[in-house]
Amino acid sequence: MANVVRAALVQATWTGDTESMVAKHEEHAREAARQGAEVIGFQEVFNAPYFCQVQDPEHYRWAEPVPDGPTTRRMQALARETGMVIVVPVFEVEQSGFYYNTAAVIDADGTVLGTYRKHHIPQVKGFWEKFYFRPGNLGWPVFDTAVGKVGVYICYDRHFPEGWRQLGLGGAQLVYDPSATHRGLSAHLWRLEQPAAAVANEYFVAAINRVGQEEYGDNDFYGTSYFVDPRGQFVGEPASDTKEELLVRDLDFDLIEEVRQQWAFYRDRRPDAYEGLVQP
């Protein structure tokens, strides 16, 4: 019998406040569960606007503790209610002055398995993230969930192949990539990088992007979220580039082993030859 995992993702428009944004995602998750989904992921800092379009201390107000903050606790209850694994990206405050772009991974029984903190922090027009976030310091965890081994990479991280590979070496079968990226050159890269990472590392990727425009800048988030398999092929059609959407797709995890045996990329790695890659 095939090892099929029904997975979901949400690309959403900003509602204007955290309470309604979280409530909307709860309803999307319940609908995904009604469709049989076993795991779901949300977009980057899902419960807030993408405030990094500006540099303003007022936006530290969106930060909260993880796992003991209100949003993570609410998502734990949702996981218990729906029986789904949930990937929850939020703006984390660890202690005064220590802020991270984070995703908590919650198992189907509501247990917080751990967090991933975004490693690569951009500081360019429309993406002033170094103003808010420290670089991640928790490594590249792969979480042993009810549906299998799940990893997380966040937005700008996707441009760096090293983390994708670390997740593969950690045994990831599915990597969620919550993002906030806008029209322009990145739209071209959006359909290249995650499929290439899925091929190079031989696992499934869930690429999630925001959709629409928000009040803090001119970024036009173009959605087009998708699932891609270890052969680099889309699993079903990508989501709309203009509208909010819930995607639910069946992922055949048996394909991972099939591809790894056929292409044997892990067998043919040469870590003994890669020392220069990590020299400053």
VEXSEKE-47194 format. One record per atom (N, C-alpha, C, O): x, y, z. Coordinates in steps of 0.05 Angstrom, whole numbers, padded with zeros to 5 digits, always signed. Layout:
# residues N
XYZ...
//
This chain:
# residues 280
+00017-00024+00000+00000+00000+00000+00018+00025+00000+00037+00027+00015+00011+00044-00017+00027+00068-00019+00027+00084+00007+00006+00085+00021+00049+00097+00013+00051+00114+00036+00044+00142+00028+00062+00159+00024+00018+00147+00027+00008+00173+00017+00001+00191+00041-00014+00183+00059+00012+00215+00041+00005+00235+00061-00011+00258+00048-00002+00269+00028-00034+00263+00058-00050+00286+00048-00042+00311+00062-00045+00314+00087-00031+00330+00047-00019+00354+00058-00033+00378+00048-00045+00378+00027-00032+00400+00064-00046+00424+00057-00028+00448+00063-00009+00447+00078-00034+00470+00049-00021+00496+00054-00042+00518+00050-00062+00514+00036-00037+00541+00061-00055+00564+00058-00039+00588+00049-00019+00595+00061-00048+00601+00027-00038+00628+00020-00061+00647+00026-00084+00643+00017-00055+00668+00041-00077+00685+00051-00072+00715+00047-00049+00724+00046-00094+00729+00045-00093+00759+00045-00094+00768+00074-00106+00756+00091-00082+00791+00080-00082+00803+00106-00109+00815+00112-00120+00830+00096-00119+00809+00136-00146+00818+00144-00146+00845+00157-00167+00859+00157-00123+00853+00169-00123+00879+00183-00118+00877+00212-00110+00897+00225-00121+00853+00224-00115+00849+00252-00109+00820+00258-00117+00802+00243-00094+00815+00280-00085+00788+00286-00108+00769+00292-00108+00746+00283-00128+00778+00307-00150+00760+00316-00164+00748+00291-00168+00724+00290-00172+00765+00272-00186+00755+00249-00168+00739+00231-00178+00721+00217-00142+00746+00230-00124+00731+00214-00120+00702+00224-00121+00683+00209-00117+00700+00250-00115+00673+00262-00141+00657+00259-00140+00634+00253-00163+00671+00264-00189+00657+00261-00193+00647+00232-00204+00625+00228-00185+00663+00213-00187+00654+00185-00171+00629+00179-00180+00611+00166-00147+00628+00190-00130+00605+00186-00141+00581+00201-00138+00558+00191-00153+00585+00223-00166+00563+00237-00188+00550+00220-00190+00526+00218-00203+00567+00206-00224+00557+00189-00213+00542+00165-00224+00522+00156-00191+00553+00153-00178+00539+00131-00168+00511+00141-00171+00492+00126-00157+00510+00165-00147+00485+00175-00170+00465+00180-00167+00441+00174-00192+00475+00190-00215+00457+00194-00225+00446+00167-00233+00423+00165-00225+00463+00147-00234+00454+00120-00214+00434+00109-00222+00414+00097-00189+00439+00113-00169+00419+00104-00173+00393+00118-00171+00371+00105-00178+00393+00144-00183+00369+00159-00208+00354+00148-00208+00330+00146-00229+00370+00141-00253+00357+00129-00246+00343+00103-00259+00324+00095-00226+00354+00089-00217+00341+00064-00197+00319+00068-00187+00308+00049-00191+00313+00093-00174+00291+00099-00144+00298+00103-00128+00280+00104-00138+00323+00104-00110+00331+00107-00099+00323+00134-00113+00323+00154-00074+00315+00134-00060+00306+00158-00039+00325+00167-00029+00323+00190-00031+00344+00150-00011+00364+00157-00017+00390+00141-00026+00389+00119-00012+00413+00154-00018+00438+00141+00004+00459+00149+00014+00458+00172+00010+00477+00131+00029+00498+00137+00018+00525+00128+00003+00527+00109+00026+00546+00143+00017+00574+00137+00041+00590+00127+00063+00582+00127+00034+00615+00118+00054+00632+00106+00072+00646+00127+00066+00644+00151+00093+00659+00118+00112+00672+00136+00097+00693+00153+00080+00707+00144+00105+00694+00179+00091+00711+00200+00061+00712+00194+00050+00734+00189+00048+00689+00194+00021+00687+00184+00001+00703+00198-00020+00711+00186+00005+00709+00224-00015+00723+00240-00011+00753+00240-00024+00767+00256+00006+00764+00223+00012+00792+00222+00014+00801+00192+00015+00784+00174+00015+00827+00187+00022+00836+00160+00052+00831+00156+00066+00826+00174+00060+00834+00130+00089+00833+00126+00100+00861+00131+00103+00877+00112+00105+00867+00156+00113+00893+00165+00141+00901+00157+00149+00924+00160+00157+00881+00148+00185+00887+00141+00188+00904+00115+00210+00909+00107+00165+00912+00104+00167+00931+00081+00176+00958+00091+00184+00975+00075+00174+00963+00118+00183+00988+00130+00200+00981+00154+00201+00959+00164+00215+01002+00164+00231+00999+00188+00219+01017+00209+00224+01042+00208+00205+01006+00228+00191+01022+00248+00188+01006+00273+00177+00984+00273+00198+01016+00296+00197+01001+00321+00169+00993+00330+00166+00975+00346+00148+01007+00319+00121+00999+00327+00115+00970+00320+00097+00958+00332+00129+00959+00301+00122+00932+00292+00133+00910+00310+00127+00886+00305+00149+00917+00330+00156+00897+00349+00132+00887+00365+00133+00867+00379+00110+00902+00363+00086+00893+00377+00074+00867+00366+00058+00854+00380+00082+00859+00343+00072+00834+00332+00086+00809+00344+00077+00787+00340+00108+00814+00358+00124+00792+00368+00112+00779+00393+00098+00793+00409+00116+00753+00396+00106+00738+00419+00124+00715+00425+00138+00706+00407+00123+00704+00449+00140+00681+00456+00131+00656+00441+00108+00653+00433+00150+00638+00437+00145+00612+00425+00160+00592+00442+00184+00595+00446+00147+00571+00453+00120+00562+00448+00098+00573+00467+00075+00564+00465+00106+00591+00485+00087+00598+00506+00070+00622+00500+00057+00633+00517+00070+00631+00475+00054+00654+00467+00026+00647+00459+00020+00623+00456+00008+00666+00456-00020+00660+00451-00025+00646+00425-00043+00629+00423-00011+00654+00404-00016+00641+00378-00008+00612+00377-00023+00595+00368+00016+00606+00388+00024+00578+00389+00005+00561+00405-00001+00539+00398-00003+00571+00428-00022+00556+00445-00048+00551+00430-00060+00530+00432-00057+00571+00416-00082+00569+00401-00079+00548+00379-00098+00532+00373-00056+00547+00366-00051+00528+00345-00048+00499+00357-00054+00480+00343-00038+00497+00381-00037+00471+00394-00065+00460+00398-00070+00437+00393-00083+00478+00406-00111+00469+00410-00123+00461+00383-00138+00442+00381-00116+00476+00362-00126+00469+00335-00116+00443+00325-00130+00427+00313-00090+00437+00331-00079+00411+00323-00093+00388+00337-00099+00368+00325-00099+00392+00363-00113+00371+00378-00142+00367+00366-00152+00345+00364-00154+00390+00359-00182+00389+00349-00183+00375+00322-00200+00358+00317-00164+00381+00304-00165+00371+00277-00149+00345+00273-00153+00331+00253-00131+00339+00291-00113+00316+00288-00092+00320+00266-00082+00300+00255-00085+00345+00260-00066+00351+00240-00039+00361+00252-00039+00374+00273-00018+00356+00238+00008+00369+00243+00005+00397+00231-00005+00401+00209+00015+00418+00246+00013+00446+00237+00040+00460+00238+00053+00459+00259+00047+00473+00216+00072+00489+00215+00063+00518+00218+00048+00529+00202+00073+00532+00239+00062+00557+00248+00084+00579+00248+00099+00581+00267+00086+00595+00227+00107+00616+00226+00098+00642+00240+00076+00652+00234+00114+00651+00258+00107+00675+00274+00133+00692+00279+00155+00683+00274+00129+00716+00289+00150+00734+00297+00155+00728+00327+00138+00733+00344+00178+00717+00333+00184+00707+00360+00201+00727+00376+00220+00738+00365+00193+00732+00401+00211+00745+00420+00220+00724+00440+00203+00712+00454+00246+00720+00442+00257+00701+00461+00261+00714+00488+00253+00703+00509+00272+00738+00488+00275+00755+00511+00279+00783+00501+00281+00787+00477+00280+00803+00518+00282+00831+00509+00307+00834+00491+00329+00827+00498+00301+00844+00466+00323+00848+00447+00329+00825+00429+00346+00827+00411+00317+00801+00434+00324+00777+00419+00298+00769+00404+00280+00757+00415+00298+00776+00378+00275+00771+00361+00283+00754+00337+00305+00756+00327+00265+00736+00329+00270+00717+00308+00246+00714+00289+00223+00717+00298+00252+00707+00265+00231+00699+00245+00230+00668+00248+00248+00654+00239+00208+00659+00259+00207+00631+00270+00183+00616+00259+00163+00628+00251+00186+00590+00259+00163+00572+00254+00163+00550+00275+00183+00536+00279+00141+00547+00289+00137+00525+00308+00125+00502+00293+00107+00506+00275+00133+00478+00299+00121+00453+00287+00106+00439+00310+00118+00431+00330+00080+00435+00305+00062+00424+00325+00052+00397+00315+00042+00395+00293+00055+00376+00332+00047+00350+00323+00016+00347+00325+00003+00365+00336+00006+00325+00314-00023+00322+00312-00037+00320+00339-00061+00323+00340-00022+00315+00360-00034+00313+00387-00031+00340+00402-00038+00341+00425-00021+00360+00388-00018+00387+00401+00009+00392+00414+00014+00413+00424+00027+00372+00413+00054+00376+00424+00071+00394+00406+00072+00389+00382+00084+00414+00418+00103+00430+00403+00129+00414+00402+00143+00410+00422+00136+00405+00378+00160+00389+00374+00185+00405+00374+00207+00395+00380+00182+00431+00368+00206+00449+00367+00201+00471+00348+00179+00475+00337+00222+00487+00343+00220+00510+00326+00244+00511+00307+00265+00501+00312+00239+00524+00284+00260+00532+00265+00262+00562+00265+00241+00575+00263+00286+00573+00266+00290+00602+00264+00305+00608+00237+00326+00597+00231+00293+00626+00222+00304+00634+00196+00334+00642+00198+00341+00659+00214+00350+00629+00181+00379+00634+00182+00388+00659+00167+00403+00675+00177+00377+00662+00143+00387+00683+00124+00367+00706+00125+00343+00703+00119+00377+00729+00133+00359+00752+00138+00365+00774+00118+00387+00786+00118+00346+00780+00100+00351+00801+00079+00350+00829+00091+00338+00834+00112+00363+00848+00077+00361+00876+00084+00363+00892+00058+00384+00904+00052+00341+00891+00043+00339+00905+00017+00312+00919+00016+00295+00913+00032+00309+00936-00004+00284+00952-00006+00259+00933-00005+00257+00914-00021+00241+00939+00012+00216+00924+00015+00219+00899+00033+00199+00887+00039+00244+00893+00041+00248+00869+00058+00270+00876+00079+00292+00866+00078+00262+00895+00097+00281+00905+00116+00281+00888+00141+00274+00897+00163+00289+00863+00138+00286+00844+00160+00307+00845+00181+00303+00838+00204+00331+00855+00174+00352+00857+00195+00345+00878+00216+00356+00877+00238+00327+00896+00209+00317+00915+00229+00303+00901+00252+00303+00910+00275+00291+00878+00246+00274+00864+00266+00286+00838+00276+00284+00832+00300+00299+00822+00259+00305+00794+00266+00335+00789+00269+00351+00799+00253+00342+00773+00289+00369+00762+00291+00370+00737+00272+00349+00725+00267+00394+00729+00263+00396+00705+00247+00390+00680+00265+00396+00680+00288+00377+00661+00253+00370+00636+00267+00394+00622+00279+00416+00623+00268+00390+00609+00302+00412+00597+00317+00406+00569+00327+00419+00558+00345+00385+00556+00315+00376+00530+00324+00383+00508+00303+00373+00486+00306+00400+00515+00284+00407+00494+00264+00385+00488+00245+00368+00505+00239+00385+00463+00235+00366+00455+00214+00350+00431+00224+00354+00409+00214+00333+00435+00243+00319+00412+00255+00300+00399+00235+00287+00412+00219+00298+00372+00237+00277+00357+00223+00260+00344+00244+00271+00330+00262+00234+00348+00243+00216+00340+00264+00202+00313+00257+00192+00310+00235+00203+00295+00276+00191+00269+00272+00161+00271+00280+00154+00268+00303+00144+00276+00260+00116+00281+00265+00099+00257+00260+00109+00236+00252+00073+00260+00264+00054+00238+00259+00052+00231+00230+00044+00209+00223+00061+00248+00211+00060+00242+00183+00087+00235+00171+00089+00228+00147+00108+00238+00186+00135+00233+00176+00153+00255+00185+00148+00270+00203+00176+00257+00171+00197+00275+00179+00193+00302+00164+00195+00302+00139+00189+00323+00179+00181+00349+00167+00202+00370+00175+00210+00372+00199+00212+00385+00155+00230+00407+00160+00218+00433+00152+00197+00434+00139+00231+00456+00159+00222+00482+00151+00246+00499+00142+00268+00498+00153+00241+00514+00121+00260+00534+00110+00243+00559+00105+00220+00555+00097+00252+00583+00111+00234+00606+00110+00243+00626+00089+00265+00638+00091+00227+00631+00069+00229+00653+00049+00257+00656+00038+00266+00640+00022+00272+00677+00046+00298+00684+00036+00318+00661+00038+00337+00659+00022+00313+00644+00058+00330+00620+00060+00332+00604+00034+00352+00592+00028+00310+00604+00019+00308+00587-00004+00329+00592-00025+00335+00575-00042+00342+00616-00024+00363+00623-00043+00389+00609-00037+00408+00611-00052+00391+00596-00014+00416+00585-00004+00414+00554-00003+00399+00544+00013+00429+00540-00020+00426+00511-00022+00435+00495+00002+00427+00472+00006+00452+00507+00019+00463+00492+00041+00442+00482+00061+00444+00460+00070+00423+00499+00068+00402+00491+00087+00384+00469+00076+00376+00451+00090+00377+00472+00050+00361+00450+00037+00376+00424+00041+00363+00404+00048+00402+00423+00036+00417+00399+00038+00418+00388+00067+00416+00364+00072+00422+00407+00086+00422+00398+00114+00396+00385+00122+00396+00365+00137+00374+00395+00112+00348+00383+00118+00346+00355+00106+00335+00337+00118+00356+00352+00081+00357+00326+00069+00374+00306+00084+00366+00283+00088+00397+00315+00093+00415+00298+00109+00402+00291+00135+00409+00270+00147+00385+00308+00145+00370+00302+00170+00347+00284+00166+00333+00277+00186+00342+00275+00141+00320+00256+00136+00294+00268+00129+00274+00253+00129+00293+00294+00122+00267+00306+00116+00253+00292+00092+00266+00286+00072+00228+00288+00095+00211+00278+00073+00194+00300+00060+00187+00299+00037+00188+00320+00077+00171+00343+00068+00183+00368+00081+00186+00369+00106+00188+00389+00065+00198+00414+00076+00178+00436+00069+00172+00440+00045+00168+00450+00089+00151+00473+00085+00168+00498+00083+00187+00502+00098+00162+00514+00063+00177+00539+00057+00158+00563+00058+00150+00573+00037+00150+00573+00082+00132+00596+00084+00147+00621+00075+00170+00626+00083+00133+00638+00059+00147+00660+00046+00129+00685+00044+00105+00683+00049+00142+00707+00037+00128+00732+00030+00144+00745+00008+00163+00760+00014+00137+00740-00016+00154+00749-00039+00136+00763-00060+00113+00754-00064+00146+00784-00073+00128+00800-00090+00137+00798-00119+00158+00788-00126+00119+00809-00136+00123+00807-00165+00149+00821-00173+00159+00839-00160+00160+00811-00195+00186+00821-00205+00204+00797-00211+00194+00776-00219+00229+00801-00208+00248+00779-00214+00243+00754-00197+00247+00732-00207+00233+00757-00173+00230+00734-00155+00208+00715-00166+00208+00691-00159+00189+00726-00182+00168+00708-00192+00181+00687-00211+00171+00665-00212+00201+00695-00225+00216+00676-00242+00230+00655-00225+00229+00631-00231+00243+00664-00204+00258+00646-00186+00239+00627-00171+00246+00605-00164+00215+00637-00165+00196+00622-00149+00190+00595-00161+00187+00575-00146+00188+00593-00187+00182+00567-00200+00208+00551-00206+00206+00529-00217+00231+00562-00200+00256+00548-00205+00268+00536-00179+00275+00513-00178+00270+00553-00158+00287+00545-00136+00276+00522-00119+00291+00503-00113+00251+00522-00112+00240+00501-00096+00239+00474-00111+00245+00454-00099+00230+00474-00137+00232+00449-00151+00261+00439-00154+00265+00415-00152+00280+00457-00158+00308+00449-00159+00317+00437-00133+00332+00417-00133+00309+00449-00111+00316+00439-00084+00304+00412-00079+00316+00394-00068+00279+00408-00088+00265+00382-00085+00280+00361-00100+00283+00338-00091+00290+00367-00124+00305+00348-00140+00332+00342-00128+00339+00319-00124+00347+00363-00121+00374+00360-00111+00375+00344-00085+00394+00329-00079+00353+00347-00069+00353+00335-00042+00333+00312-00039+00332+00299-00019+00317+00308-00060+00300+00285-00063+00279+00282-00040+00278+00262-00026+00264+00304-00038+00241+00304-00019+00219+00322-00030+00223+00335-00051+00196+00323-00017+00175+00341-00025+00179+00369-00012+00190+00371+00010+00170+00389-00027+00171+00417-00017+00143+00429-00019+00130+00426-00040+00135+00443+00002+00110+00459+00002+00119+00488+00002+00128+00498+00022+00115+00502-00021+00123+00530-00024+00099+00547-00020+00080+00546-00035+00100+00565+00000+00076+00581+00007+00084+00610+00005+00104+00619+00015+00067+00625-00009+00071+00654-00012+00046+00669-00004+00023+00659-00008+00049+00693+00007+00026+00710+00012+00014+00719-00015+00024+00714-00036-00010+00731-00012-00023+00741-00037-00036+00768-00031-00048+00772-00009-00034+00786-00050-00047+00813-00047-00027+00834-00037-00004+00829-00033-00038+00858-00034-00022+00881-00024-00031+00888+00004-00055+00884+00011-00013+00899+00019-00018+00906+00047-00012+00935+00052+00000+00949+00035-00019+00945+00076-00017+00974+00080+00010+00985+00085+00014+01010+00086+00030+00968+00089+00056+00979+00098+00076+00982+00075+00100+00987+00080+00068+00978+00050+00086+00982+00028+00073+00975+00001+00049+00970-00001+00090+00974-00020+00080+00970-00047+00083+00941-00056+00075+00934-00078+00094+00924-00040+00097+00896-00048+00071+00883-00056+00051+00885-00042+00071+00871-00079+00047+00857-00090+00053+00827-00088+00066+00815-00106+00044+00814-00067+00050+00786-00062+00033+00769-00081+00009+00772-00083+00046+00751-00095+00033+00738-00118+00025+00709-00114+00021+00695-00133+00023+00701-00089+00013+00674-00085+00028+00652-00100+00052+00649-00097+00013+00638-00117+00024+00617-00134+00038+00595-00117+00058+00583-00125+00026+00590-00093+00037+00569-00076+00033+00542-00088+00015+00538-00105+00050+00523-00081+00048+00497-00093+00062+00475-00076+00078+00481-00058+00057+00450-00083+00072+00427-00074+00088+00417-00098+00078+00416-00120+00113+00408-00093+00130+00397-00114+00142+00371-00103+00149+00369-00080+00145+00352-00121+00154+00325-00113+00184+00322-00117+00197+00340-00128+00196+00299-00109+00225+00296-00111+00235+00295-00140+00259+00295-00144+00218+00293-00160+00226+00295-00188+00224+00324-00198+00230+00329-00221+00216+00342-00181+00213+00370-00189+00187+00376-00203+00185+00397-00216+00168+00359-00201+00142+00363-00215+00121+00373-00195+00120+00364-00172+00105+00392-00204+00083+00402-00187+00064+00380-00181+00057+00363-00198+00054+00379-00156+00033+00360-00148+00007+00375-00151-00001+00390-00133-00007+00371-00173-00030+00387-00179-00022+00415-00188+00002+00420-00191-00041+00432-00194-00035+00459-00203-00027+00478-00180-00038+00474-00158-00009+00497-00185-00004+00517-00164-00029+00534-00159-00048+00534-00175-00029+00548-00137-00051+00565-00129-00052+00590-00146-00034+00596-00162-00074+00605-00143-00078+00630-00157-00055+00651-00151-00043+00649-00130-00051+00669-00169-00031+00690-00164-00045+00716-00154-00031+00736-00149-00071+00715-00150-00085+00739-00141-00105+00734-00117-00113+00753-00104-00111+00709-00112-00132+00703-00093-00122+00685-00070-00104+00669-00074-00135+00688-00047-00130+00670-00025-00138+00642-00033-00157+00638-00048-00124+00622-00022-00130+00595-00030-00119+00574-00010-00097+00578+00001-00134+00553-00007-00125+00529+00008-00119+00508-00012-00136+00501-00029-00095+00497-00011-00088+00474-00028-00086+00449-00011-00075+00449+00011-00098+00427-00021-00096+00401-00008-00087+00381-00030-00099+00379-00051-00065+00367-00024-00053+00350-00044-00044+00324-00031-00036+00323-00008-00045+00302-00046-00035+00276-00038-00006+00273-00046+00001+00275-00069+00011+00268-00026+00040+00265-00031+00047+00235-00026+00044+00225-00004+00058+00222-00046+00066+00194-00044+00095+00193-00034+00113+00195-00049+00098+00189-00008+00124+00188+00004+00141+00165-00006+00166+00166-00003+00129+00144-00017+00145+00122-00029+00162+00132-00052+00182+00120-00059+00153+00154-00064+00169+00165-00087+00196+00174-00078+00215+00174-00094+00199+00182-00053+00225+00191-00043+00246+00169-00045+00268+00174-00056+00239+00146-00035+00258+00123-00036+00263+00115-00065+00286+00108-00072+00242+00115-00081+00245+00107-00109+00265+00126-00123+00282+00116-00138+00262+00152-00119+00280+00171-00132+00308+00169-00121+00328+00171-00136+00311+00165-00095+00338+00163-00083+00352+00138-00093+00377+00138-00095+00338+00117-00098+00351+00093-00109+00358+00098-00139+00379+00088-00148+00340+00111-00153+00344+00115-00182+00366+00135-00188+00384+00130-00204+00366+00158-00174+00385+00179-00180+00410+00179-00162+00431+00188-00169+00407+00167-00138+00430+00162-00120+00447+00186-00114+00472+00184-00111+00435+00210-00112+00450+00234-00106+00464+00232-00079+00487+00242-00076+00451+00220-00059+00464+00219-00032+00487+00200-00033+00507+00204-00020+00485+00178-00048+00508+00160-00050+00532+00174-00062+00555+00168-00053+00528+00191-00081+00550+00202-00097+00559+00230-00086+00576+00243-00099+00549+00238-00063+00560+00262-00051+00590+00259-00045+00600+00237-00042+00604+00282-00044+00633+00281-00038+00639+00301-00016+00654+00321-00021+00629+00297+00009+00635+00316+00030+00664+00319+00035+00673+00340+00045+00680+00299+00029+00709+00302+00033+00721+00324+00014+00743+00334+00020+00707+00330-00007+00717+00350-00026+00704+00378-00022+00711+00397-00037+00686+00381-00003+00671+00405+00000+00681+00425+00021+00668+00445+00026+00704+00420+00032+00714+00436+00054+00715+00466+00048+00708+00482+00065+00722+00473+00023+00724+00501+00016+00698+00516+00016+00698+00540+00016+00676+00501+00015+00650+00514+00013+00643+00529+00039+00627+00548+00039+00655+00522+00061+00648+00534+00087+00670+00552+00097+00669+00561+00120+00690+00558+00081+00711+00577+00089+00700+00606+00086+00688+00612+00066+00705+00623+00105+00695+00651+00103+00709+00666+00080+00704+00689+00076
//
